[in-house]
Amino acid sequence: MPVFDAHQRPLRNLRLSVTDRCNLRCQYCMPEADYLWLPREDILQFEEIDRLVDQFLELGVDKVRLTGGEPLLRRDLPDLVTRLARKPRIRDFAMTTNAVLLAPVAGALKAAGLHRLTISLDTLQPDRFVKLARFDELGRVIAGIDAAVDTFPGFKIDTVMIRGVNDDELIPLLDFARERRAEIRFIEYMDVGGATSWSMQQVVSRQDMLATIAAHHGPVEPVPETSSAPAERYRLADGTVFGIIASTTEPFCKSCDRSRLTADGLWYLCLYGARGVDLRGPLRGGASDEALRELVTGVWHARTDRGAEARLSLRERSPLIPVNTLRRDPHLEMHTRGG
């Protein structure tokens, strides 16, 4: 039976982080030089993930997405994919990756049962990639993308647009995705987690993106659809479809059905949430399945989070969390809670 929160939003979409480690250091996600990692003994085992996912499925979740950190750093990940893909209640099973390690394992992930793939790509320029991610890995990212063309047809590319950083690549990235039959989604720069240098002046709004695309490609038509997905989708005259996630200037809180489970079992109800609910403790402490479901149900029933809307309403937006606090608690970082 579906479970609804205080705003009548269903519990439908679970983002499942399998590791907090990452092999890139993107400036909008992991800008610091050093990070405090989750203790390895706290990381959920595949059997524990499997059991927790079962409880969420019983409560109405039918969309599961593997995240990180970088999920492909988790050892034997195709084994976890196989476990979860066998669950008929999962209607949509996806993964988000930076694609650095994707090319050699794309086929194994598909064979294991993964439905869909989303790849993060913020620039096509090698020098800019190094500046943004601090590693010279664009070649392997492109190889991973090319491996996905036939393995995961119709895969998505996510691009965070930052004014003065990569906004001059809006059209080249759109064309790059079109050539590979992928659907690109441009994401407004968000002020979540991380000791980033975010400012509203760096946000490229949906309207600005649409104006740039229309000036280059001609008329842009919205794609009508009813969905809780955060992207508004558009179509060019040649049939190319792309999306824009206006999470900063026009938040989608009112329809948000997402929650996030960290690799060590903390459950977050909002990307802006300061605290998570510990599920690992009860799980390892011998709680029954019914007790786990009652815990999740009670927390979701009380959920009132509308974090992005609350941030938008502020007259002046200071950093979400002070740097010193971030350095003491890895759970407050984007790379830990799965973005």
C-alpha positions as CSV (number, residue, x, y, z in Angstrom):
1,M,0.0,0.0,0.0
2,P,1.3,3.5,-0.8
3,V,2.5,5.7,2.1
4,F,1.9,9.4,1.9
5,D,3.6,12.3,3.8
6,A,2.0,15.4,5.4
7,H,1.7,17.0,1.9
8,Q,0.2,13.9,0.4
9,R,3.4,13.0,-1.5
10,P,3.8,9.3,-2.0
11,L,6.9,7.3,-1.0
12,R,7.8,6.1,-4.5
13,N,11.4,6.8,-5.4
14,L,14.5,5.5,-3.5
15,R,18.0,6.7,-4.3
16,L,20.4,4.2,-2.9
17,S,24.0,5.2,-2.3
18,V,26.3,2.2,-2.4
19,T,29.5,4.1,-1.6
20,D,30.6,7.6,-0.5
21,R,33.9,7.3,-2.4
22,C,34.4,9.0,-5.8
23,N,37.2,9.0,-8.3
24,L,36.5,12.7,-9.3
25,R,36.4,15.9,-7.3
26,C,33.8,18.0,-9.1
27,Q,33.8,21.5,-7.8
28,Y,30.0,21.7,-7.3
29,C,30.0,18.4,-5.3
30,M,33.5,17.8,-3.7
31,P,35.5,21.0,-3.7
32,E,37.6,20.3,-0.6
33,A,41.1,18.8,-0.8
34,D,40.4,16.2,1.9
35,Y,37.3,14.4,3.1
36,L,36.2,12.3,6.1
37,W,35.1,8.9,4.7
38,L,32.4,6.7,6.2
39,P,33.9,3.8,8.3
40,R,34.0,0.7,6.1
41,E,32.5,-1.4,8.9
42,D,29.4,0.9,8.7
43,I,28.8,0.4,5.0
44,L,25.8,-1.8,4.4
45,Q,26.4,-5.3,3.0
46,F,24.5,-6.4,-0.1
47,E,22.3,-8.6,2.0
48,E,21.4,-5.7,4.2
49,I,20.6,-3.5,1.2
50,D,18.5,-6.2,-0.2
51,R,16.4,-6.5,3.0
52,L,15.9,-2.8,3.4
53,V,14.9,-2.4,-0.3
54,D,12.3,-5.1,0.3
55,Q,10.7,-3.0,3.1
56,F,10.6,0.1,0.9
57,L,9.0,-1.9,-1.9
58,E,6.3,-3.1,0.5
59,L,5.5,0.5,1.2
60,G,5.0,1.6,-2.4
61,V,8.5,2.3,-3.7
62,D,8.8,1.2,-7.4
63,K,11.7,3.3,-8.6
64,V,15.2,2.5,-7.3
65,R,18.4,4.4,-8.4
66,L,21.9,3.4,-7.5
67,T,24.1,6.3,-6.7
68,G,27.3,7.2,-4.8
69,G,29.8,8.8,-4.6
70,E,30.7,6.9,-7.7
71,P,28.7,3.6,-7.6
72,L,31.1,1.7,-9.9
73,L,33.8,1.9,-7.1
74,R,31.7,-0.5,-5.1
75,R,33.2,-4.0,-5.5
76,D,31.1,-6.6,-7.3
77,L,28.3,-4.1,-8.1
78,P,26.8,-6.3,-10.8
79,D,26.0,-8.8,-8.0
80,L,23.9,-6.2,-6.2
81,V,22.2,-5.3,-9.5
82,T,21.3,-8.9,-10.0
83,R,19.8,-9.1,-6.6
84,L,17.7,-6.1,-7.0
85,A,16.7,-6.7,-10.6
86,R,15.0,-9.9,-9.6
87,K,12.4,-7.9,-7.6
88,P,9.3,-7.6,-9.7
89,R,8.0,-4.6,-7.7
90,I,10.9,-2.4,-9.0
91,R,9.4,-0.9,-12.1
92,D,12.3,1.5,-12.9
93,F,15.8,0.4,-11.9
94,A,18.5,2.9,-12.8
95,M,22.0,4.1,-11.9
96,T,23.9,7.4,-12.0
97,T,27.6,7.3,-12.8
98,N,30.4,9.5,-13.9
99,A,31.3,6.8,-16.5
100,V,35.1,6.8,-15.7
101,L,34.9,3.0,-15.0
102,L,31.8,2.3,-17.2
103,A,33.2,1.0,-20.5
104,P,34.5,-2.4,-19.2
105,V,31.4,-3.2,-17.2
106,A,28.5,-1.7,-19.2
107,G,27.6,-5.1,-20.7
108,A,27.8,-6.8,-17.3
109,L,25.4,-4.2,-15.8
110,K,22.9,-4.7,-18.6
111,A,23.1,-8.5,-18.3
112,A,22.6,-8.2,-14.5
113,G,19.3,-6.5,-15.1
114,L,19.9,-2.7,-14.8
115,H,17.1,-0.9,-16.8
116,R,18.5,2.6,-17.3
117,L,21.7,4.6,-17.0
118,T,22.4,8.3,-16.4
119,I,25.8,9.7,-17.0
120,S,27.2,12.9,-15.5
121,L,29.1,15.1,-18.0
122,D,29.7,18.8,-17.5
123,T,32.1,19.7,-20.3
124,L,33.6,18.4,-23.5
125,Q,36.8,20.3,-23.2
126,P,39.8,18.3,-21.7
127,D,41.4,21.3,-19.9
128,R,38.1,22.4,-18.5
129,F,37.3,18.9,-17.4
130,V,40.5,18.8,-15.3
131,K,39.7,22.2,-13.8
132,L,36.2,21.0,-12.9
133,A,36.9,17.5,-11.7
134,R,40.6,17.7,-10.8
135,F,41.4,14.5,-12.8
136,D,42.3,14.0,-16.4
137,E,39.6,11.5,-17.1
138,L,37.5,12.9,-20.0
139,G,38.8,10.2,-22.4
140,R,37.5,7.4,-20.2
141,V,34.2,9.2,-19.6
142,I,33.7,9.5,-23.4
143,A,34.6,5.8,-23.8
144,G,32.0,5.0,-21.2
145,I,29.4,7.1,-22.9
146,D,30.1,5.4,-26.2
147,A,29.8,2.0,-24.6
148,A,26.4,3.0,-23.3
149,V,25.1,4.0,-26.8
150,D,24.2,0.4,-27.8
151,T,24.1,-1.2,-24.3
152,F,21.7,1.3,-22.7
153,P,19.9,3.0,-25.7
154,G,18.2,6.2,-24.8
155,F,20.5,6.7,-21.8
156,K,20.5,10.2,-20.1
157,I,23.3,12.7,-19.7
158,D,23.1,15.1,-16.7
159,T,24.9,18.4,-16.9
160,V,25.1,21.0,-14.2
161,M,25.1,24.4,-15.9
162,I,27.3,27.1,-14.1
163,R,27.5,30.6,-15.4
164,G,31.0,31.6,-16.3
165,V,32.2,28.0,-16.0
166,N,30.5,25.8,-18.7
167,D,27.4,27.7,-19.9
168,D,29.2,28.4,-23.2
169,E,28.9,24.6,-23.9
170,L,25.1,24.4,-23.7
171,I,24.7,23.9,-27.5
172,P,27.8,21.6,-28.0
173,L,26.6,19.4,-25.1
174,L,23.1,19.2,-26.6
175,D,24.5,18.3,-30.0
176,F,26.9,15.7,-28.4
177,A,24.0,14.0,-26.7
178,R,21.9,14.1,-29.9
179,E,24.6,12.4,-31.9
180,R,24.6,9.5,-29.4
181,R,20.8,9.2,-29.2
182,A,21.0,10.2,-25.5
183,E,18.6,12.6,-23.7
184,I,20.5,15.4,-22.0
185,R,19.2,17.1,-18.9
186,F,20.6,20.5,-17.9
187,I,20.5,21.1,-14.2
188,E,20.5,24.5,-12.5
189,Y,23.4,24.9,-10.1
190,M,22.2,24.1,-6.5
191,D,23.5,25.3,-3.1
192,V,23.4,21.9,-1.4
193,G,26.2,20.3,0.6
194,G,29.9,20.9,-0.2
195,A,32.0,23.9,0.6
196,T,31.2,25.3,-2.8
197,S,31.5,28.9,-4.0
198,W,27.8,28.9,-5.0
199,S,26.1,32.2,-5.7
200,M,22.8,33.0,-7.3
201,Q,24.7,34.9,-10.0
202,Q,26.2,31.6,-11.2
203,V,22.8,30.0,-11.7
204,V,21.8,29.7,-15.4
205,S,18.0,29.6,-15.2
206,R,15.7,27.4,-17.2
207,Q,14.5,30.5,-19.1
208,D,18.0,31.5,-20.0
209,M,18.8,28.0,-21.2
210,L,15.7,27.8,-23.4
211,A,16.4,31.2,-24.9
212,T,20.0,30.1,-25.8
213,I,18.8,26.8,-27.3
214,A,15.9,28.5,-29.3
215,A,18.3,31.1,-30.7
216,H,20.5,28.3,-32.1
217,H,18.1,25.5,-33.0
218,G,14.8,27.4,-33.6
219,P,11.5,26.8,-31.8
220,V,11.4,24.7,-28.7
221,E,8.2,22.9,-27.8
222,P,7.3,21.5,-24.3
223,V,6.7,17.8,-24.1
224,P,3.4,17.4,-22.2
225,E,3.4,14.7,-19.6
226,T,2.3,13.9,-16.1
227,S,5.1,12.8,-14.0
228,S,6.9,13.4,-10.6
229,A,10.2,13.4,-12.5
230,P,12.1,16.7,-11.8
231,A,12.9,17.5,-15.5
232,E,10.7,19.5,-17.7
233,R,11.1,18.0,-21.2
234,Y,11.3,19.9,-24.5
235,R,11.5,19.0,-28.2
236,L,13.4,20.6,-31.1
237,A,12.0,20.8,-34.6
238,D,14.1,17.8,-35.6
239,G,12.6,15.6,-32.8
240,T,15.5,15.9,-30.4
241,V,14.2,15.8,-26.8
242,F,16.1,17.3,-23.9
243,G,15.2,18.2,-20.3
244,I,15.8,21.0,-17.8
245,I,15.8,20.6,-14.0
246,A,15.0,24.0,-12.6
247,S,15.6,22.9,-9.0
248,T,16.9,26.3,-7.9
249,T,14.6,28.9,-9.6
250,E,11.5,26.8,-9.8
251,P,11.7,23.9,-7.2
252,F,9.6,20.8,-7.6
253,C,9.1,20.2,-3.9
254,K,5.3,19.9,-4.1
255,S,5.6,16.7,-6.1
256,C,8.9,15.3,-4.7
257,D,8.5,11.6,-4.0
258,R,12.3,11.0,-3.5
259,S,14.2,9.8,-0.5
260,R,17.8,8.8,-0.1
261,L,19.6,6.0,1.7
262,T,23.3,6.6,2.4
263,A,25.8,3.8,2.0
264,D,25.9,3.4,5.8
265,G,22.1,3.3,6.2
266,L,21.0,6.8,7.1
267,W,17.7,7.7,5.4
268,Y,17.3,11.3,4.2
269,L,13.9,12.7,3.2
270,C,15.2,15.8,1.5
271,L,18.4,16.8,-0.3
272,Y,18.5,19.9,2.0
273,G,17.8,17.8,5.2
274,A,20.3,18.3,8.0
275,R,19.5,15.0,9.7
276,G,18.9,11.4,8.5
277,V,17.1,8.5,10.1
278,D,19.3,5.6,11.2
279,L,18.1,2.4,9.6
280,R,21.3,0.5,10.0
281,G,21.0,0.4,13.8
282,P,17.6,-1.3,13.9
283,L,18.6,-3.5,11.0
284,R,21.7,-4.8,12.7
285,G,20.0,-4.7,16.1
286,G,17.6,-7.5,15.2
287,A,14.5,-5.4,14.2
288,S,11.8,-7.4,12.4
289,D,10.7,-6.5,8.9
290,E,7.5,-5.2,10.4
291,A,9.3,-3.0,12.8
292,L,11.5,-1.6,10.0
293,R,8.4,-0.8,7.9
294,E,6.7,0.9,10.9
295,L,9.7,3.1,11.4
296,V,9.8,4.1,7.7
297,T,6.1,4.7,7.6
298,G,6.0,6.8,10.7
299,V,8.8,9.0,9.5
300,W,7.4,9.4,6.0
301,H,3.9,10.3,7.4
302,A,5.5,13.1,9.4
303,R,7.5,14.4,6.4
304,T,7.0,18.2,5.7
305,D,10.3,18.9,3.9
306,R,10.2,21.5,1.1
307,G,13.9,22.4,1.3
308,A,14.4,23.9,-2.1
309,E,11.4,26.1,-1.7
310,A,12.6,27.3,1.7
311,R,16.0,28.2,0.2
312,L,14.3,30.1,-2.6
313,S,12.3,32.2,-0.2
314,L,15.3,33.5,1.7
315,R,16.1,37.2,1.0
316,E,19.9,36.4,1.3
317,R,21.3,32.9,0.9
318,S,24.3,32.2,3.0
319,P,26.0,28.8,2.7
320,L,23.6,26.0,3.6
321,I,26.0,24.4,6.2
322,P,29.2,26.0,7.5
323,V,32.4,24.5,6.3
324,N,33.6,23.5,9.7
325,T,30.3,21.6,10.3
326,L,30.7,19.8,6.9
327,R,34.2,18.7,7.8
328,R,32.9,17.1,11.0
329,D,30.0,15.2,9.5
330,P,30.4,13.5,6.1
331,H,26.6,12.8,5.9
332,L,26.0,16.5,5.1
333,E,28.0,16.3,1.8
334,M,26.4,15.6,-1.6
335,H,28.7,12.7,-2.4
336,T,27.5,10.8,0.7
337,R,23.8,11.2,0.4
338,G,23.7,10.5,-3.4
339,G,22.7,13.9,-4.9
